């Protein structure tokens, strides 16, 4: 029977904390401070505290264009990302259709995948932020996006897995429509299963 895995990218496939700290967090800090000053940074830190580290949600509260941050990310160096052969091999070998659903810009996704040893060709569909979207679809936490991704494969929801590290964006919307859910690297929310790493999940996948 055909199966589908909907992968998150940031914190699930790519997990280098130094990269996210120096590229994502520092560019976000710089943008918010430039646009909204010290008060903006307070909102940013509060969002990080209240939303499981997702400080980027402060852009909504502060009415700062996501496009401005996206351009900073697209131009950022990727030296801190390393190829992980075990992740690459497990992603490629798992017997399932593969979708990638992330809030990162499409122009950055391709660069990141290549940097870690994967490519766009390793996934049947990729959904990320692109113009003219105001903010990433993933930030909507909508089950409709998971339904749309799944509809292209004609696979029963019970044979679909969403795997990620953030409950409210990666897993909860999928679970609401009957997609099975696996949280990796963290232990919160109410997913169907928890795994320490993506590799552990993929090695157990049947």
Secondary structure, DSSP 8 states (H G I E B T S, - for coil): ---EEEE--BTTTB--HHHIIIIIIHHHHHHHHHHHHHHHHHHHHHHHHHTTT-GGGHHHHHT--HHHHHHHHHTS--TT----HHHHHHHHHSSSEEEEEEEEEHHHHHHHHHHHT--GGGSSEEEEE-TT-SS-GGGG--HHHHHHHHHTTT--GGGEEEEES-IIIIIHHHHTTT-EEEEES---TT-SEEESSHHHHHHH--
